[in-house]
Amino acid sequence: MRFSTTDHLHMAHALRLAERGLCTTQPNPRVGCVIAHGEEVVGVGWHQRAGEPHAEVFALREAGARARGATAYVTLEPCAHQGRTPPCAEALVAAGVARVVVAVEDPFAQVDGRGIARLRAAGIAVDVGLMREAARELNLGFFSRIERGRPWVRVKLAMSLDGRTALANGESKWITGEAARADVQRWRARSSAILTGSGTVLADNPRLTVRLPLAPLSPDAVGGEGWGEGAALAPLRVVLDRHLRTPAGSHVLAGSAPTLLLHGAGASCGEDRFAAVELAAVAQQGDALDLHAVLALLAARDVNELHVEAGPTLCGALLAAGLVDELLLYIAPLLLGDAARPLLQLPTLADMAARWQLRVLDQRQLGPDWRLRLRPA
């Protein structure tokens, strides 16, 4: 299928709209819709929050009677089932649109081609695949959860120029500056859950909450880094604590955000300090929790994007297990010396052929620091 320049312009507009829900639609995907007659836009919409109307509904409301005979550009296949909201495919049929351009099919079992089939059965022309990769990228966590049965795992690391994360005594505040730390808050905000280990809780007593108001998305944010509109949903805090060592008084036990402590089967769970959090047992693999089981459990709880802020042991274990999809590496222009703590604990390599190869997606200066965004090659 060859798409016109006008098609590309409207789908790019729909993707920008979808980005407005970047931090507010969990666990639903971010979706945008544009309804147009040729170059003239008559209605726009985006999914703003789970349980509220989908993008197509907002666009159809704005278009009104002018939706009849128009083309609808949607970043994800319209739903065809009754969930918390009515099916969008039926709304498009009822509105009398003549054509629907879909960026990417929805792999969710209750949709998975049914929305497209319903539109075509009603005589509506449906073209699929325009800006497919951009649409998948916008919802990489949703696609990961549905297609792979686990969240998209994004690991945040901060280091000195000599690859160190803390002094030998554990002091690490602060390696990076304010701009880099604010950037981390934005990545937290778009995530479904934030994962750490009990060692980090004991050493740093982190809050693992989002502490940054979101600025409105700029009109030209697509392809850049827009961060959505409205107050972000509080990501689930997840602590891997095999023996339930998290002490009373820890910020993660305070109930300031939904919190899940994952532990081994033999851990004692009956103490008052855990009254404000949820506990769940996970299978073990050797002397640690089974990371594959952890991710499967989180996917079952509708976690799309998992943001990891942990120490070198847990981050290294995730990378060694092939479970890291993306790295956010913040590099500060300072040196901590060879006695300071390393970035990751990884198995010893026998030869260079076994090295972990990464590709750089982008690099950005944040105040005096640099951020590299990387994915396994």
C-alpha positions as CSV (number, residue, x, y, z in Angstrom):
1,M,0.0,0.0,0.0
2,R,1.3,3.4,-1.0
3,F,0.3,6.2,1.3
4,S,0.1,9.9,0.3
5,T,1.9,12.8,1.8
6,T,-1.4,13.9,3.3
7,D,-1.8,10.4,4.9
8,H,1.7,10.8,6.5
9,L,0.9,14.3,7.8
10,H,-2.3,13.2,9.5
11,M,-0.8,10.0,11.0
12,A,2.1,12.0,12.4
13,H,-0.5,14.4,13.9
14,A,-2.3,11.3,15.4
15,L,1.0,10.1,16.9
16,R,1.6,13.5,18.5
17,L,-1.8,13.3,20.0
18,A,-1.2,9.8,21.4
19,E,1.9,11.1,23.2
20,R,-0.2,13.3,25.3
21,G,-1.3,10.3,27.2
22,L,2.2,9.1,27.7
23,C,2.0,9.1,31.5
24,T,-1.7,8.7,32.1
25,T,-3.1,5.7,30.2
26,Q,-1.7,2.8,32.1
27,P,-2.3,-0.1,31.5
28,N,-3.9,0.9,28.3
29,P,-1.9,1.8,25.2
30,R,-1.4,5.4,24.1
31,V,-3.6,6.1,21.1
32,G,-4.3,9.1,18.9
33,C,-6.9,9.7,16.2
34,V,-7.4,12.4,13.5
35,I,-10.5,12.6,11.3
36,A,-10.0,14.5,8.0
37,H,-11.5,15.3,4.6
38,G,-8.4,15.5,2.5
39,E,-6.1,18.0,4.1
40,E,-8.8,19.5,6.3
41,V,-8.9,18.1,9.9
42,V,-12.4,18.0,11.3
43,G,-11.8,16.1,14.5
44,V,-9.0,15.0,16.8
45,G,-8.7,13.0,20.0
46,W,-6.4,10.9,22.2
47,H,-6.9,8.3,24.9
48,Q,-6.4,10.2,28.1
49,R,-6.9,7.7,30.9
50,A,-7.9,4.1,31.4
51,G,-11.6,3.7,31.8
52,E,-12.4,6.9,29.9
53,P,-13.3,7.3,26.2
54,H,-10.8,6.1,23.6
55,A,-9.2,8.4,21.0
56,E,-11.7,7.7,18.3
57,V,-14.6,8.7,20.5
58,F,-13.1,12.1,21.2
59,A,-12.3,12.7,17.5
60,L,-15.8,11.6,16.4
61,R,-17.4,14.0,19.0
62,E,-15.4,16.9,17.6
63,A,-16.1,16.0,14.0
64,G,-19.8,15.5,14.5
65,A,-21.8,15.1,11.3
66,R,-18.6,15.9,9.3
67,A,-17.2,12.5,10.1
68,R,-19.5,11.0,7.4
69,G,-17.4,10.2,4.3
70,A,-14.1,11.2,6.1
71,T,-10.9,9.3,6.7
72,A,-10.0,8.4,10.2
73,Y,-6.3,8.0,11.1
74,V,-5.7,5.9,14.2
75,T,-2.4,4.9,15.7
76,L,-3.7,1.5,16.9
77,E,-6.4,-0.8,15.5
78,P,-9.8,0.3,16.8
79,C,-11.1,-2.0,19.5
80,A,-14.0,-4.4,18.7
81,H,-15.1,-5.5,22.1
82,Q,-17.1,-4.1,25.0
83,G,-14.7,-3.4,27.8
84,R,-14.9,-0.4,30.2
85,T,-15.9,1.6,27.1
86,P,-17.9,0.6,24.0
87,P,-16.1,-0.7,20.9
88,C,-14.5,2.0,18.8
89,A,-14.9,0.0,15.5
90,E,-18.7,0.2,16.0
91,A,-18.5,4.0,16.7
92,L,-16.6,4.5,13.4
93,V,-19.1,2.5,11.5
94,A,-22.1,4.4,13.0
95,A,-20.4,7.7,12.2
96,G,-20.2,6.8,8.5
97,V,-16.5,7.2,7.9
98,A,-15.4,6.1,4.4
99,R,-11.8,5.1,5.2
100,V,-9.7,4.2,8.2
101,V,-5.9,4.3,8.2
102,V,-4.4,2.2,11.0
103,A,-0.7,2.5,12.0
104,V,-0.5,-0.9,13.6
105,E,-2.7,-3.9,14.5
106,D,-3.6,-4.5,18.2
107,P,-2.3,-7.8,19.4
108,F,-4.7,-7.9,22.4
109,A,-6.6,-11.2,22.2
110,Q,-10.1,-9.5,22.2
111,V,-9.1,-7.2,19.3
112,D,-6.3,-8.8,17.2
113,G,-7.7,-8.1,13.8
114,R,-11.4,-8.1,14.8
115,G,-11.6,-4.3,14.7
116,I,-10.2,-4.2,11.1
117,A,-12.5,-7.0,10.1
118,R,-15.6,-5.2,11.5
119,L,-14.7,-2.1,9.6
120,R,-14.2,-3.9,6.3
121,A,-17.4,-5.9,6.8
122,A,-19.3,-2.5,7.0
123,G,-17.8,-1.5,3.6
124,I,-15.2,0.8,5.0
125,A,-11.8,0.9,3.3
126,V,-9.1,0.0,5.7
127,D,-5.3,0.6,5.1
128,V,-2.8,-0.7,7.6
129,G,0.9,-0.1,8.3
130,L,1.4,3.6,7.9
131,M,4.2,4.7,10.4
132,R,4.0,1.2,12.0
133,E,7.4,1.3,13.7
134,A,6.7,4.7,15.3
135,A,3.4,3.5,16.6
136,R,4.9,0.4,18.1
137,E,7.7,2.5,19.7
138,L,5.1,4.6,21.4
139,N,3.6,1.5,23.0
140,L,6.6,-0.7,23.3
141,G,5.6,-1.8,26.8
142,F,2.1,-2.7,25.8
143,F,3.4,-4.8,22.8
144,S,6.0,-6.4,25.0
145,R,3.4,-7.5,27.6
146,I,1.0,-8.9,25.1
147,E,3.4,-10.5,22.7
148,R,6.2,-11.6,25.0
149,G,4.4,-12.0,28.3
150,R,6.7,-9.6,30.1
151,P,7.1,-5.9,30.5
152,W,9.6,-3.8,28.6
153,V,12.5,-3.5,31.0
154,R,14.4,-0.2,31.1
155,V,17.4,0.1,33.4
156,K,18.6,3.4,34.7
157,L,22.2,3.7,35.7
158,A,24.4,6.7,36.7
159,M,28.2,6.6,36.7
160,S,31.4,8.7,36.8
161,L,33.7,8.8,33.8
162,D,35.6,5.9,35.2
163,G,32.5,3.7,35.4
164,R,31.8,4.0,39.1
165,T,28.4,4.5,40.8
166,A,29.3,5.2,44.5
167,L,32.2,5.6,46.8
168,A,33.5,2.5,48.5
169,N,31.5,3.4,51.6
170,G,28.3,3.5,49.6
171,E,27.9,7.3,49.3
172,S,26.4,8.2,45.9
173,K,24.5,11.5,46.4
174,W,24.9,13.0,44.0
175,I,26.8,11.7,41.0
176,T,24.7,13.6,38.5
177,G,23.2,17.1,38.6
178,E,19.7,18.4,38.8
179,A,18.9,18.3,35.1
180,A,19.8,14.6,34.9
181,R,17.8,13.8,38.0
182,A,14.8,15.6,36.6
183,D,15.1,13.6,33.5
184,V,15.0,10.4,35.5
185,Q,11.7,11.6,37.1
186,R,10.2,11.9,33.6
187,W,11.2,8.3,32.7
188,R,9.7,7.2,36.0
189,A,6.4,9.0,35.2
190,R,5.9,7.1,31.9
191,S,6.5,3.7,33.6
192,S,3.9,1.3,35.0
193,A,6.2,0.2,37.8
194,I,9.6,1.0,39.3
195,L,11.7,-1.9,40.4
196,T,14.5,-2.1,43.0
197,G,16.2,-4.6,45.3
198,S,16.3,-4.8,49.0
199,G,20.0,-3.9,49.0
200,T,19.2,-0.5,47.5
201,V,16.4,0.0,50.0
202,L,18.8,-0.8,52.9
203,A,21.6,1.4,51.5
204,D,19.7,4.4,50.2
205,N,16.1,4.3,51.5
206,P,14.7,5.6,48.2
207,R,11.1,6.9,47.8
208,L,10.7,5.7,44.2
209,T,7.9,8.1,43.5
210,V,7.4,10.6,40.7
211,R,8.2,14.1,42.0
212,L,7.9,16.2,38.9
213,P,4.9,18.0,37.4
214,L,4.4,17.3,33.7
215,A,4.6,20.2,31.3
216,P,2.1,20.2,28.5
217,L,3.3,18.4,25.4
218,S,4.7,20.7,22.7
219,P,2.9,20.6,19.3
220,D,6.1,19.3,17.6
221,A,7.1,16.8,20.2
222,V,6.8,13.7,18.0
223,G,10.3,12.4,17.3
224,G,11.6,14.3,20.3
225,E,10.7,13.8,24.0
226,G,7.3,15.0,24.9
227,W,6.2,13.9,28.3
228,G,2.4,14.0,28.1
229,E,-0.2,16.1,29.8
230,G,-1.9,15.9,33.2
231,A,-0.8,14.3,36.5
232,A,1.0,11.0,36.0
233,L,-0.4,7.9,37.5
234,A,1.7,6.7,40.5
235,P,3.8,3.8,39.2
236,L,3.7,0.6,41.3
237,R,6.8,0.3,43.5
238,V,8.3,-3.2,43.3
239,V,10.9,-4.4,45.8
240,L,12.7,-7.7,45.4
241,D,13.2,-8.7,49.0
242,R,13.8,-12.5,49.2
243,H,14.0,-12.6,53.0
244,L,11.8,-9.5,53.7
245,R,14.7,-7.5,55.1
246,T,13.1,-4.1,54.4
247,P,13.1,-2.4,57.8
248,A,10.3,-0.4,59.5
249,G,10.6,3.3,58.6
250,S,11.6,2.6,55.0
251,H,10.0,5.1,52.6
252,V,8.7,2.2,50.4
253,L,6.6,0.9,53.4
254,A,5.0,4.3,54.0
255,G,2.0,3.9,51.7
256,S,2.8,7.0,49.7
257,A,2.5,4.9,46.5
258,P,1.2,1.4,45.7
259,T,3.9,-1.0,46.7
260,L,4.6,-4.7,46.1
261,L,7.3,-6.6,48.0
262,L,8.2,-9.9,46.2
263,H,9.8,-12.5,48.5
264,G,10.8,-16.1,48.6
265,A,8.4,-18.8,49.7
266,G,9.9,-19.2,53.2
267,A,9.9,-15.5,54.3
268,S,7.9,-14.4,57.3
269,C,5.1,-12.1,56.2
270,G,3.1,-11.4,59.4
271,E,4.7,-8.2,60.7
272,D,2.9,-4.9,61.2
273,R,5.6,-3.0,59.2
274,F,4.1,-4.5,56.0
275,A,0.5,-3.3,56.7
276,A,0.6,-0.6,54.0
277,V,2.1,-2.7,51.2
278,E,1.2,-5.9,49.3
279,L,3.4,-9.0,49.6
280,A,3.7,-11.9,47.1
281,A,5.9,-14.9,46.9
282,V,7.9,-15.7,43.8
283,A,9.8,-18.8,42.8
284,Q,13.5,-18.8,43.5
285,Q,16.4,-19.7,41.2
286,G,19.4,-20.7,43.3
287,D,19.9,-18.0,46.0
288,A,17.9,-15.3,44.3
289,L,14.3,-14.7,43.1
290,D,13.6,-16.0,39.6
291,L,13.7,-12.9,37.4
292,H,11.7,-14.5,34.6
293,A,9.0,-15.3,37.2
294,V,9.1,-11.8,38.5
295,L,8.5,-10.3,35.1
296,A,5.8,-12.8,34.3
297,L,4.0,-11.8,37.6
298,L,4.3,-8.1,36.7
299,A,2.9,-8.7,33.2
300,A,0.0,-10.5,34.7
301,R,-0.6,-7.3,36.8
302,D,-0.7,-5.2,33.5
303,V,2.7,-3.7,33.9
304,N,3.8,-2.4,30.5
305,E,7.0,-0.5,31.1
306,L,9.2,-1.5,34.0
307,H,11.7,1.1,35.2
308,V,14.6,-0.4,37.1
309,E,16.7,1.7,39.6
310,A,18.8,-0.8,41.5
311,G,22.3,-1.7,42.4
312,P,25.0,-3.5,40.3
313,T,23.9,-7.0,41.4
314,L,20.3,-6.8,40.3
315,C,21.0,-4.7,37.2
316,G,23.8,-7.0,36.2
317,A,21.6,-10.1,36.8
318,L,18.9,-8.7,34.6
319,L,21.4,-7.9,31.8
320,A,23.1,-11.3,32.1
321,A,19.7,-13.0,31.8
322,G,18.9,-11.2,28.6
323,L,16.0,-9.4,30.2
324,V,17.1,-5.7,29.7
325,D,15.5,-4.1,26.7
326,E,16.9,-0.6,27.2
327,L,19.5,1.2,29.2
328,L,19.4,4.9,30.4
329,L,23.0,5.6,31.2
330,Y,23.8,9.0,32.8
331,I,27.5,9.9,32.8
332,A,28.9,12.7,35.0
333,P,32.2,14.4,34.2
334,L,33.9,13.3,37.4
335,L,36.2,10.5,38.7
336,L,35.7,8.4,41.7
337,G,38.7,6.1,41.6
338,D,39.2,2.4,41.3
339,A,38.1,1.7,44.9
340,A,34.6,3.0,44.2
341,R,31.7,0.7,43.4
342,P,31.3,-0.6,39.8
343,L,28.5,0.0,37.4
344,L,27.4,-3.7,37.0
345,Q,28.3,-7.1,38.3
346,L,28.5,-9.3,35.3
347,P,29.9,-12.8,34.7
348,T,33.6,-13.0,33.7
349,L,33.9,-13.3,29.9
350,A,36.2,-16.0,28.3
351,D,36.7,-14.0,25.2
352,M,35.7,-10.8,23.4
353,A,33.2,-12.7,21.2
354,A,30.9,-13.0,24.4
355,R,30.8,-9.3,25.1
356,W,27.5,-7.5,25.5
357,Q,27.1,-5.3,22.4
358,L,24.9,-2.2,22.7
359,R,23.7,0.3,20.1
360,V,23.1,3.9,20.9
361,L,19.6,5.2,20.2
362,D,20.4,8.8,21.2
363,Q,22.7,10.9,23.4
364,R,21.8,14.1,25.1
365,Q,23.5,16.6,27.3
366,L,21.6,17.4,30.5
367,G,23.4,20.3,32.3
368,P,27.0,19.1,32.8
369,D,26.0,15.4,32.4
370,W,25.3,13.2,29.4
371,R,22.6,10.6,28.9
372,L,23.0,7.7,26.6
373,R,19.9,5.6,25.6
374,L,21.0,2.2,24.5
375,R,19.5,-1.1,23.5
376,P,21.1,-4.5,23.1
377,A,22.5,-4.9,19.5
